[in-house]
Amino acid sequence: MQIEIVKRKIWKNKLTHRTASLYGAVPWLTFNEKMDWEVVEHGWTVKFTSPSGSVTYGCGQPPFETLEEAEEFCKNHTSVTGSHWIN
């Protein structure tokens, strides 16, 4: 398993400031509503790549606010699982 720290990207509504995941259903219903949404970077998360090439984003907890928190998670995770951390 390979681990990489990446910027967390989310949908954010420019008018209401609501947020939504990029990996679920889109947060708008009409084309006009779509114009109010943009992709922004917010915090950090991890990207896991398996030996077969499948990719998973996130680690079952809220995203990290700082790069240092994400690095600490990777250090701990690799020491327990033997995963390879790409930094």
C-alpha positions as a printed Julia matrix, in Angstrom:
87×3 Matrix{Float64}:
   0.0    0.0     0.0
   1.26   3.45   -0.89
   0.22   6.62    1.02
   0.4   10.17   -0.29
  -0.68  13.45    1.34
  -2.9   15.55   -0.94
  -4.84  18.78   -0.66
  -8.49  18.13    0.16
 -10.81  19.52   -2.51
 -14.51  20.15   -1.98
 -17.44  21.85   -3.67
 -18.26  25.22   -2.04
 -21.27  27.4    -2.74
 -20.2   31.01   -3.36
 -23.49  32.4    -2.01
 -24.39  30.19    0.94
 -20.88  28.85    1.76
 -22.31  25.32    2.0
 -19.84  22.55    1.16
 -20.14  19.11   -0.41
 -17.83  16.22   -1.22
 -16.45  15.83   -4.73
 -17.04  12.08   -4.48
 -20.83  12.04   -4.01
 -23.73  13.38   -6.03
 -23.33  16.92   -7.34
 -24.79  19.51   -4.95
 -26.92  21.37   -7.52
 -30.15  20.53   -9.32
 -30.14  22.97  -12.25
 -27.56  24.56  -14.51
 -28.24  27.95  -12.92
 -27.48  26.51   -9.45
 -24.29  24.95  -10.82
 -22.93  28.44  -11.51
 -22.91  29.11   -7.72
 -20.58  26.19   -6.94
 -16.8   26.01   -7.26
 -14.07  23.55   -6.3
 -11.84  24.86   -3.5
  -8.95  23.43   -1.5
  -9.56  23.02    2.23
  -7.2   21.13    4.5
  -5.33  17.92    3.78
  -6.21  14.26    3.33
  -4.43  11.07    2.34
  -4.55   9.06   -0.87
  -4.08   5.3    -0.56
  -3.01   3.35   -3.65
  -3.13  -0.43   -3.44
  -0.66  -2.69   -5.28
  -3.44  -3.42   -7.79
  -3.8    0.3    -8.54
  -7.12   1.04   -6.83
  -7.23   4.44   -5.09
  -9.0    5.55   -1.91
  -9.1    9.13   -0.64
  -9.45   9.79    3.08
  -8.85   7.65    6.13
 -12.19   7.35    7.92
 -11.84  10.55    9.92
 -12.26  14.28    9.25
  -9.59  15.84    7.02
  -6.47  17.28    8.58
  -6.37  21.04    9.13
  -2.6   21.22    8.78
   0.06  19.47    6.74
   1.84  18.56    9.98
  -1.22  16.62   11.23
  -1.35  14.69    7.95
   2.37  13.92    8.16
   1.97  12.64   11.72
  -0.85  10.34   10.6
   1.32   8.96    7.77
   4.27   8.37   10.08
   2.08   6.45   12.54
   0.19   4.53    9.84
   3.31   3.39    8.0
   4.98   2.18   11.2
   1.92   0.04   12.04
   1.03  -1.28    8.57
   4.36  -1.24    6.75
   2.84   0.95    4.01
   5.12   3.12    1.86
   4.69   6.87    2.45
   5.44   9.15   -0.51
   6.35  12.58    0.84
